[in-house]
Amino acid sequence: MPTDVLLTERHEHVAVLTLNRPHKLNALDAELRDAMLDAVTSVQSDDNVRAVIFTGTGRGFCSGADLTGGGRGEPRPPTQNDHLDDLGWVGRQALAVYGLDKPVIAAVNGVAAGAGMSLSLACDLRVGSEKSRFKTVFIERNLSPDSGMSFFLPRIVGYSRAADLIYTSRTVEAEEAHRIGLLDRLVDHDELLERAIELASQMTDWPPLALRVSKRVLQHNVECDLGAALRYELTSLSYGNRAVNDRRESLAAFREKRKPRFTGT
């Protein structure tokens, strides 16, 4: 659904999805939530997209759910699917982003709070700058964590650090975020998107099917014991073997000492 609350652009095989409600620190209203889900569905089905970046305009990455109103028109009325869905929009967002079978990077350009922090955590990697900061927020609203935060946060920073951040709702500034693993790369703010695109482009140089299967294996094996992980790795190797041309190209490029040209076939 074309809309200016979410900007989309392409850099070769990288799709950049920019939340564009800067006057609200890119808080998630119904229009933006729907646009994000549509965009995720679109890039998931587009084989020319091999990596995805989420970022925001202005001072915020995403400040969470919009509790103040101020979106265009009235909120979207509930649909039958909403009434049947026990996950809610926050659950659908988490599943959609985490379920993308392509690498997803959050370029955290400012505050990431509440469901906006969860959005960044659902991504595979987070690149930030001196202006990045994180805040769980939920306890301040008399809420327990949702939007996947209780799943993602302890897996990224460990249980006790997750408990600290959730129970205190304190702000985590950029340097601490990098030190404890909330940010994987810390770069100059003026170069943030450029460096995120550079990182994504490094990933898209590799065989696309192998990249997608690698993400599937990584996510699956975080949740199981070693024996099951080893069996899943062996099973998943067969997916890479289906890309016959890329397998041949990999060997040819190695022998000819040149950069490979992968097509996903």
C-alpha positions in Angstrom: 0.0 0.0 0.0 1.7 3.2 -1.1 2.0 5.7 1.8 4.4 8.4 2.9 4.5 7.2 6.5 6.9 4.5 5.3 9.5 5.3 2.7 11.0 2.5 0.6 14.1 2.6 -1.6 16.5 0.1 -3.2 20.2 0.0 -3.2 20.9 -2.9 -5.6 19.8 -6.0 -3.6 19.2 -4.0 -0.4 15.7 -2.7 0.5 15.6 0.3 3.0 12.4 0.8 4.8 12.2 4.1 6.6 9.6 4.9 9.2 8.5 8.4 8.4 6.5 10.1 11.2 9.3 12.3 12.5 6.9 14.6 14.4 5.9 11.6 16.5 9.4 10.1 16.7 8.1 7.5 14.3 5.6 6.1 16.8 3.5 3.3 15.4 -0.1 4.2 14.5 -2.5 2.0 12.5 -1.4 3.5 9.2 2.3 2.9 9.8 1.8 -0.6 11.2 -0.2 -1.7 8.2 2.3 -0.1 5.8 5.2 -2.0 7.6 3.4 -5.3 7.3 2.7 -4.7 3.7 6.3 -3.8 3.0 7.6 -6.8 4.8 5.3 -9.1 2.8 6.5 -7.4 -0.4 10.2 -7.8 0.3 9.8 -11.3 1.5 8.4 -12.3 -1.9 10.9 -10.3 -4.0 13.9 -12.4 -4.9 15.8 -9.3 -6.0 15.8 -8.2 -2.3 18.5 -10.1 -0.4 18.8 -7.9 2.7 16.5 -5.4 4.5 17.2 -2.3 6.6 14.8 -0.6 8.9 15.5 3.0 10.0 13.7 6.2 10.8 13.5 9.8 9.9 14.3 12.7 12.2 15.4 12.1 15.9 13.7 8.8 16.4 14.1 5.2 15.2 10.7 4.3 16.6 9.3 5.5 20.0 6.8 2.6 20.2 3.0 2.5 19.9 1.4 5.9 19.3 -0.7 6.5 22.4 -1.5 10.1 21.7 -3.4 9.8 18.4 -2.6 12.3 15.7 -2.5 10.0 12.7 -4.4 10.8 9.6 -8.1 10.3 10.1 -9.6 7.7 12.4 -7.8 4.5 13.4 -8.4 1.5 11.1 -11.5 -0.3 12.5 -10.9 -3.9 13.8 -11.3 -6.6 11.2 -12.5 -10.2 11.6 -8.9 -11.3 11.6 -8.1 -8.9 14.4 -10.8 -10.5 16.6 -9.5 -14.0 15.8 -5.9 -13.1 16.3 -4.6 -13.7 19.8 -1.2 -12.1 18.9 -2.4 -8.6 18.3 -0.6 -6.2 16.0 2.5 -6.3 18.2 2.7 -10.0 17.8 2.2 -9.8 14.0 4.9 -7.2 13.8 7.4 -9.4 15.7 6.6 -12.5 13.7 6.8 -10.6 10.4 10.2 -9.0 11.0 11.8 -12.0 12.7 10.3 -14.3 10.1 11.9 -12.6 7.1 14.2 -15.2 5.7 16.7 -12.6 4.6 19.1 -10.6 6.8 17.5 -7.7 8.5 19.4 -4.7 9.9 18.1 -2.0 12.2 19.9 1.3 11.6 19.0 2.9 14.9 19.2 6.6 14.2 17.7 7.8 17.5 15.4 6.6 20.3 14.1 3.1 20.2 11.5 2.6 22.9 8.8 0.1 23.7 7.5 -1.7 20.6 10.1 0.4 18.7 12.9 -1.2 20.7 11.3 -4.6 20.1 11.3 -3.8 16.3 15.1 -3.3 16.5 15.6 -6.4 18.5 13.6 -8.5 16.0 16.2 -7.6 13.4 19.4 -9.8 13.0 21.8 -6.9 13.6 21.7 -3.3 14.9 23.9 -0.5 13.7 23.8 2.7 15.8 25.4 6.0 16.3 26.1 8.4 19.2 22.4 9.4 18.9 21.0 5.9 19.5 19.4 5.1 22.8 17.1 2.4 24.0 14.3 2.3 26.6 12.0 -0.6 27.4 9.2 1.7 28.7 6.5 -0.9 29.4 6.7 -0.9 33.2 6.1 2.9 33.1 2.8 2.3 31.4 1.7 -0.4 33.9 2.4 -3.0 31.3 4.6 -6.1 31.0 6.7 -6.4 27.9 5.1 -7.3 24.6 6.0 -7.1 20.8 8.5 -9.9 21.4 10.7 -8.0 23.8 10.7 -10.8 26.5 11.9 -13.2 23.8 14.5 -11.1 22.0 16.1 -9.1 24.8 17.4 -11.9 27.0 18.8 -13.7 24.0 20.7 -10.6 23.0 22.0 -9.3 26.3 21.4 -12.2 28.7 18.7 -12.7 31.4 20.0 -10.5 34.2 20.7 -7.5 31.9 17.3 -7.9 30.3 15.7 -8.0 33.8 17.6 -4.8 34.7 16.4 -3.0 31.6 12.8 -4.2 31.9 12.4 -3.7 35.6 14.0 -0.2 35.7 13.0 1.1 32.3 16.2 3.1 32.4 17.6 4.7 29.2 20.6 2.9 27.6 22.8 5.4 25.8 24.8 4.4 22.7 28.1 3.4 24.2 26.6 1.2 26.8 24.3 -0.3 24.2 27.3 -1.2 22.1 29.1 -2.6 25.2 26.3 -5.0 26.2 25.3 -6.1 22.7 22.2 -4.0 21.9 24.3 -2.5 19.1 26.5 -4.6 17.0 28.2 -1.7 15.2 28.7 1.9 16.6 29.4 4.4 13.8 29.4 8.2 13.3 25.8 9.4 13.0 26.4 11.2 9.7 27.5 7.8 8.2 24.9 5.6 9.8 22.7 4.7 6.9 25.7 4.5 4.5 27.5 2.1 6.9 24.3 0.0 7.3 23.9 -0.3 3.6 27.6 -1.2 3.2 27.1 -4.0 5.8 24.0 -5.3 4.1 25.7 -5.2 0.7 28.5 -7.4 2.0 25.9 -10.0 2.9 24.2 -9.7 -0.5 27.5 -10.6 -2.3 27.0 -14.2 -1.1 24.7 -16.9 -2.7 21.2 -15.8 -1.8 19.8 -19.2 -1.1 22.7 -20.1 1.2 22.2 -16.8 3.0 18.5 -17.4 3.5 19.1 -21.0 4.7 21.9 -19.8 7.1 19.4 -17.5 8.8 16.9 -20.3 9.1 19.5 -22.6 10.6 20.7 -19.9 13.0 17.2 -19.1 14.3 16.2 -22.7 14.6 19.3 -23.8 16.5 19.2 -21.0 19.1 16.2 -22.9 20.5 17.4 -26.6 20.6 20.0 -28.9 21.9 23.3 -29.7 20.1 22.1 -33.0 18.7 19.0 -31.5 17.2 21.1 -28.5 15.9 23.6 -30.8 14.2 20.8 -32.8 12.5 19.1 -29.6 11.3 22.3 -28.3 9.9 22.8 -31.5 7.8 19.2 -31.4 6.6 19.6 -27.7 5.6 22.7 -28.3 3.5 20.4 -29.9 0.9 18.8 -26.5 0.3 22.1 -25.0 -0.8 22.8 -27.9 -3.1 19.6 -26.9 -5.0 21.3 -23.7 -6.3 23.4 -25.6 -8.8 24.6 -22.6 -10.7 25.7 -20.8 -7.6 27.6 -23.8 -6.4 29.5 -24.0 -9.7 30.1 -20.3 -9.7 31.6 -20.5 -6.2 34.1 -23.1 -7.3 34.9 -21.3 -10.5 35.5 -18.0 -8.8 37.7 -19.6 -6.2 39.8 -21.3 -8.9 40.0 -18.1 -11.1 40.7 -15.9 -8.1 37.9 -13.5 -8.9 34.8 -12.1 -7.2 31.8 -14.6 -7.7 28.6 -13.5 -9.3 25.7 -15.3 -7.6 22.2 -15.4 -9.0 20.3 -17.6 -6.5 19.8 -20.4 -9.0 
